[in-house]
């Protein structure tokens, strides 16, 4: 049974990875992406709700006195 020669595997794998990296970089750089959306200023109107001017307190059942 002959021994498998693995001395060139590192060179083959590294060169393949470099080639794939370069190809993907070229493929991605050739694409055109849409411009990012520009922020839009929106004028918000303040509406006066009747409950905003009143002071209200919500009582937790645990803070109420024992009956």
PQR file of N, CA, C, O and H, with PARSE charges and radii, in Angstrom:
ATOM      1  N   UNK A   1       0.840  -1.165   0.000 -0.4000 1.5000
ATOM      2  CA  UNK A   1       0.000   0.000   0.000 -0.0000 2.0000
ATOM      3  C   UNK A   1       0.897   1.244   0.000  0.5500 1.7000
ATOM      4  O   UNK A   1       1.627   1.460   0.967 -0.5500 1.4000
ATOM      5  N   UNK A   2       0.864   2.051  -1.038 -0.4000 1.5000
ATOM      6  CA  UNK A   2       1.730   3.230  -1.062 -0.0000 2.0000
ATOM      7  C   UNK A   2       1.224   4.315  -0.118  0.5500 1.7000
ATOM      8  O   UNK A   2       0.028   4.443   0.140 -0.5500 1.4000
ATOM      9  H   UNK A   2       0.271   1.874  -1.823  0.4000 1.0000
ATOM     10  N   UNK A   3       2.154   5.066   0.371 -0.4000 1.5000
ATOM     11  CA  UNK A   3       1.831   6.152   1.288 -0.0000 2.0000
ATOM     12  C   UNK A   3       1.300   7.351   0.492  0.5500 1.7000
ATOM     13  O   UNK A   3       1.810   7.671  -0.582 -0.5500 1.4000
ATOM     14  H   UNK A   3       3.126   4.962   0.161  0.4000 1.0000
ATOM     15  N   UNK A   4       0.265   8.010   1.035 -0.4000 1.5000
ATOM     16  CA  UNK A   4      -0.326   9.158   0.369 -0.0000 2.0000
ATOM     17  C   UNK A   4       0.564  10.372   0.583  0.5500 1.7000
ATOM     18  O   UNK A   4       0.916  10.699   1.716 -0.5500 1.4000
ATOM     19  H   UNK A   4      -0.150   7.750   1.907  0.4000 1.0000
ATOM     20  N   UNK A   5       0.921  11.026  -0.489 -0.4000 1.5000
ATOM     21  CA  UNK A   5       1.804  12.197  -0.407 -0.0000 2.0000
ATOM     22  C   UNK A   5       0.955  13.444  -0.131  0.5500 1.7000
ATOM     23  O   UNK A   5       0.180  13.879  -0.984 -0.5500 1.4000
ATOM     24  H   UNK A   5       0.635  10.760  -1.409  0.4000 1.0000
ATOM     25  N   UNK A   6       1.109  14.005   1.054 -0.4000 1.5000
ATOM     26  CA  UNK A   6       0.316  15.176   1.451 -0.0000 2.0000
ATOM     27  C   UNK A   6       1.162  16.438   1.511  0.5500 1.7000
ATOM     28  O   UNK A   6       0.733  17.428   2.103 -0.5500 1.4000
ATOM     29  H   UNK A   6       1.738  13.651   1.747  0.4000 1.0000
ATOM     30  N   UNK A   7       2.333  16.434   0.925 -0.4000 1.5000
ATOM     31  CA  UNK A   7       3.222  17.578   1.047 -0.0000 2.0000
ATOM     32  C   UNK A   7       2.712  18.792   0.272  0.5500 1.7000
ATOM     33  O   UNK A   7       3.053  19.921   0.627 -0.5500 1.4000
ATOM     34  H   UNK A   7       2.681  15.629   0.443  0.4000 1.0000
ATOM     35  N   UNK A   8       1.919  18.602  -0.755 -0.4000 1.5000
ATOM     36  CA  UNK A   8       1.445  19.737  -1.556 -0.0000 2.0000
ATOM     37  C   UNK A   8       0.044  20.192  -1.152  0.5500 1.7000
ATOM     38  O   UNK A   8      -0.489  21.137  -1.734 -0.5500 1.4000
ATOM     39  H   UNK A   8       1.642  17.685  -1.043  0.4000 1.0000
ATOM     40  N   UNK A   9      -0.555  19.535  -0.166 -0.4000 1.5000
ATOM     41  CA  UNK A   9      -1.918  19.890   0.219 -0.0000 2.0000
ATOM     42  C   UNK A   9      -2.014  21.306   0.757  0.5500 1.7000
ATOM     43  O   UNK A   9      -2.955  22.030   0.432 -0.5500 1.4000
ATOM     44  H   UNK A   9      -0.122  18.768   0.307  0.4000 1.0000
ATOM     45  N   UNK A  10      -1.048  21.711   1.581 -0.4000 1.5000
ATOM     46  CA  UNK A  10      -1.100  23.045   2.167 -0.0000 2.0000
ATOM     47  C   UNK A  10      -1.071  24.116   1.082  0.5500 1.7000
ATOM     48  O   UNK A  10      -1.849  25.070   1.122 -0.5500 1.4000
ATOM     49  H   UNK A  10      -0.284  21.123   1.845  0.4000 1.0000
ATOM     50  N   UNK A  11      -0.187  23.958   0.130 -0.4000 1.5000
ATOM     51  CA  UNK A  11      -0.080  24.922  -0.963 -0.0000 2.0000
ATOM     52  C   UNK A  11      -1.356  24.956  -1.786  0.5500 1.7000
ATOM     53  O   UNK A  11      -1.823  26.026  -2.177 -0.5500 1.4000
ATOM     54  H   UNK A  11       0.444  23.183   0.098  0.4000 1.0000
ATOM     55  N   UNK A  12      -1.913  23.797  -2.044 -0.4000 1.5000
ATOM     56  CA  UNK A  12      -3.143  23.709  -2.839 -0.0000 2.0000
ATOM     57  C   UNK A  12      -4.313  24.380  -2.108  0.5500 1.7000
ATOM     58  O   UNK A  12      -5.072  25.137  -2.714 -0.5500 1.4000
ATOM     59  H   UNK A  12      -1.535  22.928  -1.726  0.4000 1.0000
ATOM     60  N   UNK A  13      -4.456  24.107  -0.827 -0.4000 1.5000
ATOM     61  CA  UNK A  13      -5.575  24.662  -0.058 -0.0000 2.0000
ATOM     62  C   UNK A  13      -5.432  26.175   0.082  0.5500 1.7000
ATOM     63  O   UNK A  13      -6.403  26.911  -0.096 -0.5500 1.4000
ATOM     64  H   UNK A  13      -3.839  23.492  -0.334  0.4000 1.0000
ATOM     65  N   UNK A  14      -4.236  26.636   0.398 -0.4000 1.5000
ATOM     66  CA  UNK A  14      -4.028  28.074   0.576 -0.0000 2.0000
ATOM     67  C   UNK A  14      -4.234  28.821  -0.737  0.5500 1.7000
ATOM     68  O   UNK A  14      -4.868  29.876  -0.752 -0.5500 1.4000
ATOM     69  H   UNK A  14      -3.448  26.039   0.543  0.4000 1.0000
ATOM     70  N   UNK A  15      -3.718  28.302  -1.816 -0.4000 1.5000
ATOM     71  CA  UNK A  15      -3.903  28.977  -3.104 -0.0000 2.0000
ATOM     72  C   UNK A  15      -5.374  28.967  -3.525  0.5500 1.7000
ATOM     73  O   UNK A  15      -5.849  29.927  -4.131 -0.5500 1.4000
ATOM     74  H   UNK A  15      -3.202  27.445  -1.804  0.4000 1.0000
ATOM     75  N   UNK A  16      -6.092  27.898  -3.212 -0.4000 1.5000
ATOM     76  CA  UNK A  16      -7.528  27.850  -3.529 -0.0000 2.0000
ATOM     77  C   UNK A  16      -8.295  28.891  -2.720  0.5500 1.7000
ATOM     78  O   UNK A  16      -9.181  29.564  -3.247 -0.5500 1.4000
ATOM     79  H   UNK A  16      -5.706  27.117  -2.720  0.4000 1.0000
ATOM     80  N   UNK A  17      -7.953  29.020  -1.444 -0.4000 1.5000
ATOM     81  CA  UNK A  17      -8.646  29.999  -0.609 -0.0000 2.0000
ATOM     82  C   UNK A  17      -8.352  31.426  -1.066  0.5500 1.7000
ATOM     83  O   UNK A  17      -9.254  32.263  -1.086 -0.5500 1.4000
ATOM     84  H   UNK A  17      -7.234  28.473  -1.016  0.4000 1.0000
ATOM     85  N   UNK A  18      -7.120  31.708  -1.426 -0.4000 1.5000
ATOM     86  CA  UNK A  18      -6.772  33.039  -1.918 -0.0000 2.0000
ATOM     87  C   UNK A  18      -7.507  33.330  -3.224  0.5500 1.7000
ATOM     88  O   UNK A  18      -8.014  34.435  -3.420 -0.5500 1.4000
ATOM     89  H   UNK A  18      -6.387  31.028  -1.410  0.4000 1.0000
ATOM     90  N   UNK A  19      -7.566  32.350  -4.108 -0.4000 1.5000
ATOM     91  CA  UNK A  19      -8.267  32.527  -5.379 -0.0000 2.0000
ATOM     92  C   UNK A  19      -9.758  32.778  -5.153  0.5500 1.7000
ATOM     93  O   UNK A  19     -10.343  33.658  -5.784 -0.5500 1.4000
ATOM     94  H   UNK A  19      -7.155  31.453  -3.948  0.4000 1.0000
ATOM     95  N   UNK A  20     -10.376  32.002  -4.250 -0.4000 1.5000
ATOM     96  CA  UNK A  20     -11.795  32.201  -3.959 -0.0000 2.0000
ATOM     97  C   UNK A  20     -12.038  33.579  -3.336  0.5500 1.7000
ATOM     98  O   UNK A  20     -13.026  34.241  -3.654 -0.5500 1.4000
ATOM     99  H   UNK A  20      -9.901  31.286  -3.737  0.4000 1.0000
ATOM    100  N   UNK A  21     -11.145  34.003  -2.457 -0.4000 1.5000
ATOM    101  CA  UNK A  21     -11.287  35.309  -1.834 -0.0000 2.0000
ATOM    102  C   UNK A  21     -11.238  36.410  -2.886  0.5500 1.7000
ATOM    103  O   UNK A  21     -12.058  37.328  -2.872 -0.5500 1.4000
ATOM    104  H   UNK A  21     -10.342  33.465  -2.199  0.4000 1.0000
ATOM    105  N   UNK A  22     -10.280  36.314  -3.790 -0.4000 1.5000
ATOM    106  CA  UNK A  22     -10.150  37.334  -4.841 -0.0000 2.0000
ATOM    107  C   UNK A  22     -11.367  37.321  -5.754  0.5500 1.7000
ATOM    108  O   UNK A  22     -11.871  38.381  -6.127 -0.5500 1.4000
ATOM    109  H   UNK A  22      -9.614  35.568  -3.801  0.4000 1.0000
ATOM    110  N   UNK A  23     -11.843  36.140  -6.116 -0.4000 1.5000
ATOM    111  CA  UNK A  23     -13.021  36.059  -6.986 -0.0000 2.0000
ATOM    112  C   UNK A  23     -14.255  36.660  -6.317  0.5500 1.7000
ATOM    113  O   UNK A  23     -15.014  37.395  -6.949 -0.5500 1.4000
ATOM    114  H   UNK A  23     -11.434  35.279  -5.813  0.4000 1.0000
ATOM    115  N   UNK A  24     -14.452  36.345  -5.035 -0.4000 1.5000
ATOM    116  CA  UNK A  24     -15.606  36.913  -4.332 -0.0000 2.0000
ATOM    117  C   UNK A  24     -15.475  38.425  -4.185  0.5500 1.7000
ATOM    118  O   UNK A  24     -16.470  39.140  -4.301 -0.5500 1.4000
ATOM    119  H   UNK A  24     -13.835  35.748  -4.521  0.4000 1.0000
ATOM    120  N   UNK A  25     -14.277  38.920  -3.936 -0.4000 1.5000
ATOM    121  CA  UNK A  25     -14.088  40.358  -3.836 -0.0000 2.0000
ATOM    122  C   UNK A  25     -14.403  41.038  -5.163  0.5500 1.7000
ATOM    123  O   UNK A  25     -15.036  42.094  -5.187 -0.5500 1.4000
ATOM    124  H   UNK A  25     -13.468  38.339  -3.842  0.4000 1.0000
ATOM    125  N   UNK A  26     -13.973  40.451  -6.243 -0.4000 1.5000
ATOM    126  CA  UNK A  26     -14.269  41.024  -7.557 -0.0000 2.0000
ATOM    127  C   UNK A  26     -15.758  40.982  -7.860  0.5500 1.7000
ATOM    128  O   UNK A  26     -16.312  41.925  -8.424 -0.5500 1.4000
ATOM    129  H   UNK A  26     -13.459  39.593  -6.224  0.4000 1.0000
ATOM    130  N   UNK A  27     -16.404  39.883  -7.484 -0.4000 1.5000
ATOM    131  CA  UNK A  27     -17.832  39.747  -7.735 -0.0000 2.0000
ATOM    132  C   UNK A  27     -18.622  40.767  -6.914  0.5500 1.7000
ATOM    133  O   UNK A  27     -19.561  41.380  -7.422 -0.5500 1.4000
ATOM    134  H   UNK A  27     -15.954  39.116  -7.025  0.4000 1.0000
ATOM    135  N   UNK A  28     -18.250  40.948  -5.661 -0.4000 1.5000
ATOM    136  CA  UNK A  28     -18.975  41.880  -4.796 -0.0000 2.0000
ATOM    137  C   UNK A  28     -18.696  43.324  -5.217  0.5500 1.7000
ATOM    138  O   UNK A  28     -19.604  44.156  -5.201 -0.5500 1.4000
ATOM    139  H   UNK A  28     -17.487  40.450  -5.248  0.4000 1.0000
ATOM    140  N   UNK A  29     -17.470  43.625  -5.587 -0.4000 1.5000
ATOM    141  CA  UNK A  29     -17.149  45.009  -5.935 -0.0000 2.0000
ATOM    142  C   UNK A  29     -17.778  45.437  -7.259  0.5500 1.7000
ATOM    143  O   UNK A  29     -17.915  46.632  -7.519 -0.5500 1.4000
ATOM    144  H   UNK A  29     -16.733  42.949  -5.599  0.4000 1.0000
ATOM    145  N   UNK A  30     -18.153  44.490  -8.082 -0.4000 1.5000
ATOM    146  CA  UNK A  30     -18.770  44.854  -9.360 -0.0000 2.0000
ATOM    147  C   UNK A  30     -20.269  45.115  -9.219  0.5500 1.7000
ATOM    148  O   UNK A  30     -20.896  45.629 -10.146 -0.5500 1.4000
ATOM    149  H   UNK A  30     -18.041  43.519  -7.870  0.4000 1.0000
ATOM    150  N   UNK A  31     -20.847  44.768  -8.070 -0.4000 1.5000
ATOM    151  CA  UNK A  31     -22.273  44.994  -7.873 -0.0000 2.0000
ATOM    152  C   UNK A  31     -22.517  46.438  -7.457  0.5500 1.7000
ATOM    153  O   UNK A  31     -21.684  47.065  -6.802 -0.5500 1.4000
ATOM    154  H   UNK A  31     -20.338  44.351  -7.317  0.4000 1.0000
ATOM    155  N   UNK A  32     -23.671  46.947  -7.851 -0.4000 1.5000
ATOM    156  CA  UNK A  32     -24.064  48.288  -7.430 -0.0000 2.0000
ATOM    157  C   UNK A  32     -25.173  48.158  -6.398  0.5500 1.7000
ATOM    158  O   UNK A  32     -26.170  47.470  -6.616 -0.5500 1.4000
ATOM    159  H   UNK A  32     -24.348  46.438  -8.383  0.4000 1.0000
ATOM    160  N   UNK A  33     -24.981  48.826  -5.278 -0.4000 1.5000
ATOM    161  CA  UNK A  33     -25.951  48.780  -4.202 -0.0000 2.0000
ATOM    162  C   UNK A  33     -26.749  50.075  -4.190  0.5500 1.7000
ATOM    163  O   UNK A  33     -26.220  51.130  -4.541 -0.5500 1.4000
ATOM    164  H   UNK A  33     -24.171  49.384  -5.100  0.4000 1.0000
ATOM    165  N   UNK A  34     -28.020  50.009  -3.788 -0.4000 1.5000
ATOM    166  CA  UNK A  34     -28.816  51.247  -3.732 -0.0000 2.0000
ATOM    167  C   UNK A  34     -28.294  52.158  -2.630  0.5500 1.7000
ATOM    168  O   UNK A  34     -27.712  51.700  -1.647 -0.5500 1.4000
ATOM    169  H   UNK A  34     -28.450  49.153  -3.503  0.4000 1.0000
ATOM    170  N   UNK A  35     -28.512  53.445  -2.812 -0.4000 1.5000
ATOM    171  CA  UNK A  35     -28.063  54.433  -1.828 -0.0000 2.0000
ATOM    172  C   UNK A  35     -28.858  54.258  -0.539  0.5500 1.7000
ATOM    173  O   UNK A  35     -30.033  53.893  -0.579 -0.5500 1.4000
ATOM    174  H   UNK A  35     -28.985  53.817  -3.611  0.4000 1.0000
ATOM    175  N   UNK A  36     -28.230  54.515   0.590 -0.4000 1.5000
ATOM    176  CA  UNK A  36     -28.972  54.393   1.848 -0.0000 2.0000
ATOM    177  C   UNK A  36     -30.072  55.440   1.916  0.5500 1.7000
ATOM    178  O   UNK A  36     -29.919  56.535   1.376 -0.5500 1.4000
ATOM    179  H   UNK A  36     -27.276  54.812   0.622  0.4000 1.0000
ATOM    180  N   UNK A  37     -31.167  55.119   2.569 -0.4000 1.5000
ATOM    181  CA  UNK A  37     -32.273  56.079   2.626 -0.0000 2.0000
ATOM    182  C   UNK A  37     -31.885  57.311   3.422  0.5500 1.7000
ATOM    183  O   UNK A  37     -31.209  57.222   4.447 -0.5500 1.4000
ATOM    184  H   UNK A  37     -31.291  54.229   3.008  0.4000 1.0000
ATOM    185  N   UNK A  38     -32.323  58.457   2.933 -0.4000 1.5000
ATOM    186  CA  UNK A  38     -32.010  59.700   3.631 -0.0000 2.0000
ATOM    187  C   UNK A  38     -33.046  59.923   4.732  0.5500 1.7000
ATOM    188  O   UNK A  38     -34.218  59.589   4.558 -0.5500 1.4000
ATOM    189  H   UNK A  38     -32.872  58.529   2.100  0.4000 1.0000
ATOM    190  N   UNK A  39     -32.623  60.479   5.853 -0.4000 1.5000
ATOM    191  CA  UNK A  39     -33.588  60.715   6.944 -0.0000 2.0000
ATOM    192  C   UNK A  39     -34.619  61.755   6.541  0.5500 1.7000
ATOM    193  O   UNK A  39     -34.305  62.761   5.905 -0.5500 1.4000
ATOM    194  H   UNK A  39     -31.671  60.749   5.995  0.4000 1.0000
ATOM    195  N   UNK A  40     -35.824  61.490   6.920 -0.4000 1.5000
ATOM    196  CA  UNK A  40     -36.929  62.371   6.560 -0.0000 2.0000
ATOM    197  C   UNK A  40     -37.418  63.069   7.824  0.5500 1.7000
ATOM    198  O   UNK A  40     -37.697  62.427   8.837 -0.5500 1.4000
ATOM    199  H   UNK A  40     -36.079  60.673   7.437  0.4000 1.0000
ATOM    200  N   UNK A  41     -37.514  64.370   7.749 -0.4000 1.5000
ATOM    201  CA  UNK A  41     -38.002  65.116   8.907 -0.0000 2.0000
ATOM    202  C   UNK A  41     -39.520  65.104   8.900  0.5500 1.7000
ATOM    203  O   UNK A  41     -40.161  65.478   7.919 -0.5500 1.4000
ATOM    204  H   UNK A  41     -37.287  64.892   6.927  0.4000 1.0000
ATOM    205  N   UNK A  42     -40.067  64.673  10.003 -0.4000 1.5000
ATOM    206  CA  UNK A  42     -41.511  64.580  10.135 -0.0000 2.0000
ATOM    207  C   UNK A  42     -41.944  65.525  11.244  0.5500 1.7000
ATOM    208  O   UNK A  42     -41.457  65.437  12.371 -0.5500 1.4000
ATOM    209  H   UNK A  42     -39.546  64.369  10.801  0.4000 1.0000
ATOM    210  N   UNK A  43     -42.857  66.426  10.920 -0.4000 1.5000
ATOM    211  CA  UNK A  43     -43.374  67.361  11.913 -0.0000 2.0000
ATOM    212  C   UNK A  43     -44.496  66.676  12.682  0.5500 1.7000
ATOM    213  O   UNK A  43     -45.537  66.337  12.118 -0.5500 1.4000
ATOM    214  H   UNK A  43     -43.253  66.498  10.005  0.4000 1.0000
ATOM    215  N   UNK A  44     -44.272  66.480  13.962 -0.4000 1.5000
ATOM    216  CA  UNK A  44     -45.289  65.826  14.783 -0.0000 2.0000
ATOM    217  C   UNK A  44     -46.086  66.881  15.529  0.5500 1.7000
ATOM    218  O   UNK A  44     -45.531  67.832  16.080 -0.5500 1.4000
ATOM    219  H   UNK A  44     -43.427  66.755  14.421  0.4000 1.0000
ATOM    220  N   UNK A  45     -47.368  66.698  15.537 -0.4000 1.5000
ATOM    221  CA  UNK A  45     -48.252  67.612  16.253 -0.0000 2.0000
ATOM    222  C   UNK A  45     -48.516  67.070  17.639  0.5500 1.7000
ATOM    223  O   UNK A  45     -48.765  65.878  17.821 -0.5500 1.4000
ATOM    224  H   UNK A  45     -47.820  65.926  15.090  0.4000 1.0000
ATOM    225  N   UNK A  46     -48.460  67.961  18.615 -0.4000 1.5000
ATOM    226  CA  UNK A  46     -48.745  67.572  19.993 -0.0000 2.0000
ATOM    227  C   UNK A  46     -50.237  67.680  20.222  0.5500 1.7000
ATOM    228  O   UNK A  46     -50.813  68.763  20.129 -0.5500 1.4000
ATOM    229  H   UNK A  46     -48.258  68.930  18.467  0.4000 1.0000
ATOM    230  N   UNK A  47     -50.856  66.557  20.519 -0.4000 1.5000
ATOM    231  CA  UNK A  47     -52.296  66.579  20.792 -0.0000 2.0000
ATOM    232  C   UNK A  47     -52.494  66.561  22.298  0.5500 1.7000
ATOM    233  O   UNK A  47     -51.858  65.791  23.018 -0.5500 1.4000
ATOM    234  H   UNK A  47     -50.388  65.677  20.594  0.4000 1.0000
ATOM    235  N   UNK A  48     -53.373  67.409  22.750 -0.4000 1.5000
ATOM    236  CA  UNK A  48     -53.667  67.462  24.186 -0.0000 2.0000
ATOM    237  C   UNK A  48     -54.780  66.480  24.507  0.5500 1.7000
ATOM    238  O   UNK A  48     -55.926  66.659  24.093 -0.5500 1.4000
ATOM    239  H   UNK A  48     -53.890  68.034  22.165  0.4000 1.0000
ATOM    240  N   UNK A  49     -54.433  65.465  25.234 -0.4000 1.5000
ATOM    241  CA  UNK A  49     -55.419  64.486  25.673 -0.0000 2.0000
ATOM    242  C   UNK A  49     -55.919  64.893  27.054  0.5500 1.7000
ATOM    243  O   UNK A  49     -55.151  65.432  27.851 -0.5500 1.4000
ATOM    244  H   UNK A  49     -53.502  65.320  25.570  0.4000 1.0000
ATOM    245  N   UNK A  50     -57.186  64.645  27.349 -0.4000 1.5000
ATOM    246  CA  UNK A  50     -57.713  65.070  28.651 -0.0000 2.0000
ATOM    247  C   UNK A  50     -57.037  64.375  29.828  0.5500 1.7000
ATOM    248  O   UNK A  50     -56.959  64.949  30.914 -0.5500 1.4000
ATOM    249  H   UNK A  50     -57.810  64.208  26.701  0.4000 1.0000
ATOM    250  N   UNK A  51     -56.549  63.159  29.637 -0.4000 1.5000
ATOM    251  CA  UNK A  51     -55.947  62.453  30.760 -0.0000 2.0000
ATOM    252  C   UNK A  51     -54.497  62.878  31.005  0.5500 1.7000
ATOM    253  O   UNK A  51     -53.923  62.521  32.034 -0.5500 1.4000
ATOM    254  H   UNK A  51     -56.613  62.693  28.755  0.4000 1.0000
ATOM    255  N   UNK A  52     -53.904  63.624  30.094 -0.4000 1.5000
ATOM    256  CA  UNK A  52     -52.526  64.051  30.312 -0.0000 2.0000
ATOM    257  C   UNK A  52     -52.444  65.208  31.307  0.5500 1.7000
ATOM    258  O   UNK A  52     -51.425  65.368  31.979 -0.5500 1.4000
ATOM    259  H   UNK A  52     -54.370  63.914  29.259  0.4000 1.0000
ATOM    260  N   UNK A  53     -53.492  66.011  31.410 -0.4000 1.5000
ATOM    261  CA  UNK A  53     -53.454  67.152  32.320 -0.0000 2.0000
ATOM    262  C   UNK A  53     -53.868  66.767  33.740  0.5500 1.7000
ATOM    263  O   UNK A  53     -53.687  67.563  34.661 -0.5500 1.4000
ATOM    264  H   UNK A  53     -54.320  65.881  30.864  0.4000 1.0000
ATOM    265  N   UNK A  54     -54.411  65.588  33.936 -0.4000 1.5000
ATOM    266  CA  UNK A  54     -54.870  65.169  35.257 -0.0000 2.0000
ATOM    267  C   UNK A  54     -53.788  64.332  35.937  0.5500 1.7000
ATOM    268  O   UNK A  54     -53.013  63.631  35.288 -0.5500 1.4000
ATOM    269  H   UNK A  54     -54.558  64.942  33.188  0.4000 1.0000
ATOM    270  N   UNK A  55     -53.763  64.429  37.261 -0.4000 1.5000
ATOM    271  CA  UNK A  55     -52.828  63.629  38.037 -0.0000 2.0000
ATOM    272  C   UNK A  55     -53.537  62.349  38.447  0.5500 1.7000
ATOM    273  O   UNK A  55     -54.589  62.394  39.085 -0.5500 1.4000
ATOM    274  H   UNK A  55     -54.393  64.999  37.788  0.4000 1.0000
ATOM    275  N   UNK A  56     -52.989  61.261  38.099 -0.4000 1.5000
ATOM    276  CA  UNK A  56     -53.601  59.985  38.458 -0.0000 2.0000
ATOM    277  C   UNK A  56     -52.573  59.142  39.174  0.5500 1.7000
ATOM    278  O   UNK A  56     -51.373  59.258  38.927 -0.5500 1.4000
ATOM    279  H   UNK A  56     -52.134  61.224  37.581  0.4000 1.0000
ATOM    280  N   UNK A  57     -53.042  58.309  40.045 -0.4000 1.5000
ATOM    281  CA  UNK A  57     -52.171  57.386  40.760 -0.0000 2.0000
ATOM    282  C   UNK A  57     -52.781  56.002  40.659  0.5500 1.7000
ATOM    283  O   UNK A  57     -53.974  55.810  40.896 -0.5500 1.4000
ATOM    284  H   UNK A  57     -54.017  58.215  40.246  0.4000 1.0000
ATOM    285  N   UNK A  58     -51.954  55.057  40.307 -0.4000 1.5000
ATOM    286  CA  UNK A  58     -52.414  53.675  40.199 -0.0000 2.0000
ATOM    287  C   UNK A  58     -51.933  52.947  41.446  0.5500 1.7000
ATOM    288  O   UNK A  58     -50.737  52.902  41.732 -0.5500 1.4000
ATOM    289  H   UNK A  58     -50.985  55.213  40.114  0.4000 1.0000
ATOM    290  N   UNK A  59     -52.864  52.391  42.167 -0.4000 1.5000
ATOM    291  CA  UNK A  59     -52.520  51.688  43.387 -0.0000 2.0000
ATOM    292  C   UNK A  59     -52.291  50.215  43.089  0.5500 1.7000
ATOM    293  O   UNK A  59     -53.098  49.552  42.437 -0.5500 1.4000
ATOM    294  H   UNK A  59     -53.836  52.428  41.934  0.4000 1.0000
ATOM    295  N   UNK A  60     -51.182  49.737  43.580 -0.4000 1.5000
ATOM    296  CA  UNK A  60     -50.904  48.314  43.468 -0.0000 2.0000
ATOM    297  C   UNK A  60     -51.702  47.579  44.538  0.5500 1.7000
ATOM    298  O   UNK A  60     -51.798  48.076  45.660 -0.5500 1.4000
ATOM    299  H   UNK A  60     -50.526  50.275  44.109  0.4000 1.0000
ATOM    300  N   UNK A  61     -52.275  46.422  44.241 -0.4000 1.5000
ATOM    301  CA  UNK A  61     -53.057  45.694  45.266 -0.0000 2.0000
ATOM    302  C   UNK A  61     -52.216  45.365  46.491  0.5500 1.7000
ATOM    303  O   UNK A  61     -52.763  45.262  47.589 -0.5500 1.4000
ATOM    304  H   UNK A  61     -52.197  46.018  43.330  0.4000 1.0000
ATOM    305  N   UNK A  62     -50.919  45.198  46.342 -0.4000 1.5000
ATOM    306  CA  UNK A  62     -50.100  44.852  47.496 -0.0000 2.0000
ATOM    307  C   UNK A  62     -49.841  46.048  48.395  0.5500 1.7000
ATOM    308  O   UNK A  62     -49.531  45.872  49.574 -0.5500 1.4000
ATOM    309  H   UNK A  62     -50.475  45.281  45.450  0.4000 1.0000
ATOM    310  N   UNK A  63     -49.961  47.277  47.861 -0.4000 1.5000
ATOM    311  CA  UNK A  63     -49.696  48.454  48.686 -0.0000 2.0000
ATOM    312  C   UNK A  63     -50.944  48.960  49.391  0.5500 1.7000
ATOM    313  O   UNK A  63     -50.854  49.876  50.209 -0.5500 1.4000
ATOM    314  H   UNK A  63     -50.213  47.420  46.904  0.4000 1.0000
ATOM    315  N   UNK A  64     -52.101  48.391  49.098 -0.4000 1.5000
ATOM    316  CA  UNK A  64     -53.329  48.810  49.773 -0.0000 2.0000
ATOM    317  C   UNK A  64     -53.334  48.279  51.209  0.5500 1.7000
ATOM    318  O   UNK A  64     -52.734  47.239  51.485 -0.5500 1.4000
ATOM    319  H   UNK A  64     -52.175  47.647  48.433  0.4000 1.0000
ATOM    320  N   UNK A  65     -54.004  48.983  52.122 -0.4000 1.5000
ATOM    321  CA  UNK A  65     -54.052  48.492  53.508 -0.0000 2.0000
ATOM    322  C   UNK A  65     -54.836  47.182  53.594  0.5500 1.7000
ATOM    323  O   UNK A  65     -55.748  46.910  52.813 -0.5500 1.4000
ATOM    324  H   UNK A  65     -54.490  49.828  51.898  0.4000 1.0000
ATOM    325  N   UNK A  66     -54.436  46.398  54.570 -0.4000 1.5000
ATOM    326  CA  UNK A  66     -55.119  45.103  54.764 -0.0000 2.0000
ATOM    327  C   UNK A  66     -56.538  45.333  55.262  0.5500 1.7000
ATOM    328  O   UNK A  66     -56.778  46.246  56.052 -0.5500 1.4000
ATOM    329  H   UNK A  66     -53.695  46.619  55.204  0.4000 1.0000
ATOM    330  N   UNK A  67     -57.465  44.527  54.815 -0.4000 1.5000
ATOM    331  CA  UNK A  67     -58.860  44.673  55.233 -0.0000 2.0000
ATOM    332  C   UNK A  67     -59.211  43.608  56.232  0.5500 1.7000
ATOM    333  O   UNK A  67     -60.344  43.558  56.709 -0.5500 1.4000
ATOM    334  H   UNK A  67     -57.271  43.785  54.173  0.4000 1.0000
TER
END
